[in-house]
Amino acid sequence: MKIDYQTIKRYLENQETKEDRDKIISWFRTPEAEEELREKSRIYWDALTQKEQEKFDESLILGRIYREIKLKEAEERSKSYLKLTKIVNFFSKVAAVLFIPLLIFFLIEYDVMKGRQTDIAYMEIHCPVGTRTKFYLPDGSTGWLNGGSSLKYPLEFYGNSRNVNLSGEAYFDLKTNPEKPFVVSGGDLNIIAKGTAFNVSAWNDEPEIRIVLTEGSLEIIQKDEERSIAKLKPGQLLHFNPEIKGSYVKNVDTEKYVSWIEGKLVFRDDPLREVVRRLNRWYNVDIIIKDDILLTYDYVATFENETLDEVLKMLALSAPIKYKELPGNQLNNGKFKKRNLELYYEN
C-alpha cells in the first residue's frame, strides 16, 4: 500500500480535502499499513520545530480520525449490521521528549439500553513494551499506562458508573464524581473510586495484584464472591493473590510504586527477584538469576534515564554479582529477540 506523506501532512494541519479524508480513513482501517503509517507520521513529527512539538496534541488528531471513521460506519450500518473492528496506529509523546507508537483499537459493540438498540464505541490503548504513555478519559480523568499494558474504556461513560478494563499497570488521576464511581476491572478485582489517585498493577503473568493509593479512598471488591476485601487510605498498598484468594494491606512509601510515570525506577530494600522482575518489564529483556544466594540481597537505588548496561554495572558494584549476555536469536524477518542475560554470584 502506498501512503502519501503530503496527504497525512495536509490532514494533520487541517488543510485536507474530502479525497484526503477518504484516503486517511482507508489507511487507518488497514492493519497492513501500520509500519508505513509509523514512518510517515515520524517524518511529520521530525519536521516540526520544538515549539510546534510542544503544542502537538495527538488526542485531538485521534479524535478527528475517530469522528471521521464513525461517520463512515454510520453510513455502512445503514446498509448492513456487520460488527466492525477498526484499528488506528499513531504516535504519542512521553515525558515531553519521547515519541512512541500508540496502538488504539476502536471497537463497535451492541448493547440494549432503555429498551432500544444502541451502539457503544470503545477505545483500547496498547502501550508498547519498554515505553509508557499518558491517556485521557472521556470524563476528564487522566493517567499513565506502563509498557506492555492495555486499557479499554467507552468513548462516553454511560449509566451509573465509569467502567474501564486494565491488563498490566496503570496510574489513574481521576475527576471527582461522588454520584458516578469509577471502576477499574483488573484481574480478579474491581477497584472502586469516586475521585482519587492510585496505581494498579494487574499483570496476567504475575502471581499478585498490587494496588497503591496516593490520594482519596478506594474500595476493593473480589469479583467472583462479590465481596469487599479492603478499603484503602492514602499511603496504603494492597497485595492480592488470586490463586489462594488471600490479601493483606500495609503502609508504604508510595513514591516507589508511582515513580515509573516520571521515568524512574525506585527500589527500597527490594530483593533481587523484585529488582529483576521490574528491570525485565522496563527494558523489555529476560534476566535470569542463576545462583540462589543472590536472592538474599536487598537493594536501595533510584535509576533515571540509565541504560540497562549502566544499571547492571551499578548493581554489580553494590553486590557480588557478575552477568553475561547470551547470544541473540535472529528471527526470520531479520530482527532479533529481546536480550537475554544471566546473573551469577561472584565469590
Secondary structure, 3 states (H helix, E strand, C coil): CCCCHHHHHHHHCCCCCHHHHHHHHHHHCCHHHHHHHHHHHHHHHHHCCHHHHHHCCHHHHHHHHHHHHHHHHHHHHCCCCCCCEEEEEEEEEECCCEEEEEEEEEEEEEEEECCEEEEEEEEEEECCCCCEEEEECCCCCEEEEECCCEEEEECCCCCCCEEEEEEEEEEEECCCCCCCCEEEEECCEEEEECCCEEEEEECCCCCCEEEEEEECCEEEEECCCCEEEEEECCCEEEEEECCCCEEEEEECCCHHHHHHHHCEEEEEEEEHHHHHHHHHHHHCCEEEECCHHHHHCEEEEEEECCCHHHHHHHHHHHCCEEEEECCCCECCCCCECCCEEEEEECC
